[in-house]
Amino acid sequence: MSFILAAALCSVCVSILIKIAKQKGYQSLEMITWNYLSASVLCGLWFEPQFSQLSWATPWWLIVSLGFLLPSIFLCLAHALNQAGILKTEIAQRLSVVLSLTAAYFIFNESFNALKLLGIGLGVVAIGLILYSHQKDQASKNQGLLYLALVWGGYALIDVLLKYSTGLGLQFALTLNLIFVFAFVVSLGFIRCRYATWGSAKNIWAGLGLGVLNFANIALYLQAHKLLKDSPAVVFAGMNILVVVLGVIAGVAIFKEQLKPSSVLGLSLALISVFCLAFAMSS
């Protein structure tokens, strides 16, 4: 669970950095674009992929799929935030874990014992309680439905594809590095064609720094999948639960948000859920 916790910490730090940067006038899309450059460099230094292994056997479909998905789902997330609001977008993003858990059962053939089911169930309830506590009045029910659906399905698909990449053996490091490179090229091409810019200096530097956290997040998440290769549901659920818990803590400590009773109950259930998943993993 230590790798899942570390990955969740990095994920929340990415969100905090983006939120603070936006408040200070940075452009999120340019930051996200250049984060893939530093992520690809760090991936090359850390995992030392063997480019001599490039061949027709290389999973190009996976590289192209995730290379498009990573920046594309971010754009869908941005549109969903604008059209449907933060609450609905956050619900769609975090409840993608339901699809991930379904994939763990039907695609990766994971067995579910009572303790694991209890942990997952408590975690889903905890996320629902925490998100419900931040519900805003008079939210339109019809705005951004398409983007919300894309965010919901997109994050689950990314989870499943990243899990699949951990089973590639020697091709894993090369595939991950090429995914980051492809995502950078796609994103850079988009902002160049759409906005006729490569990005301002401050956004580029901020994006390169963001890439350090983003790489750590994905690398640790994948390491958790490799170590718990027979329990993908524990990783899927544990990651989503911990991100919500740490996000709430960050909101209270950094952005001075107020906790409601349902948030406190949700946090308590989430902690119990994490313990259940940890014991299920060790049993």
Stockholm file with secondary structure:
# STOCKHOLM 1.0

chainA/1-283         MSFILAAALCSVCVSILIKIAKQKGYQSLEMITWNYLSASVLCGLWFEPQFSQLSWATPWWLIVSLGFLLPSIFLCLAHALNQAGILKTEIAQRLSVVLSLTAAYFIFNESFNALKLLGIGLGVVAIGLILYSHQKDQASKNQGLLYLALVWGGYALIDVLLKYSTGLGLQFALTLNLIFVFAFVVSLGFIRCRYATWGSAKNIWAGLGLGVLNFANIALYLQAHKLLKDSPAVVFAGMNILVVVLGVIAGVAIFKEQLKPSSVLGLSLALISVFCLAFAMSS
#=GR chainA/1-283 SS CHHHHHHHHHHHHHHHHHHHHHHTTCCHHHHHHHHHHHHHHHHHHHHCCCGGGCSTTSCHHHHHHHHHHHHHHHHHHHHHHHHHCHHHHHHHHHTTHHHHHHHHHHTSCCCCCHHHHHHHHHHHHHHHHHHHHTCCTTCCSSTTHHHHHHHHHHHHHHHHHHHHHTTSTTHHHHHHHHHHHHHHHHHHHHHHHHHSCSCCHHHHHHHHHHHHHHHHHHHHHHHHHHHTTTCHHHHHHHHHHHHHHHHHHHHHHTSCCCCCHHHHHHHHHHHHHHHHHHHHHHC
#=GC SS_cons         CHHHHHHHHHHHHHHHHHHHHHHTTCCHHHHHHHHHHHHHHHHHHHHCCCGGGCSTTSCHHHHHHHHHHHHHHHHHHHHHHHHHCHHHHHHHHHTTHHHHHHHHHHTSCCCCCHHHHHHHHHHHHHHHHHHHHTCCTTCCSSTTHHHHHHHHHHHHHHHHHHHHHTTSTTHHHHHHHHHHHHHHHHHHHHHHHHHSCSCCHHHHHHHHHHHHHHHHHHHHHHHHHHHTTTCHHHHHHHHHHHHHHHHHHHHHHTSCCCCCHHHHHHHHHHHHHHHHHHHHHHC
//
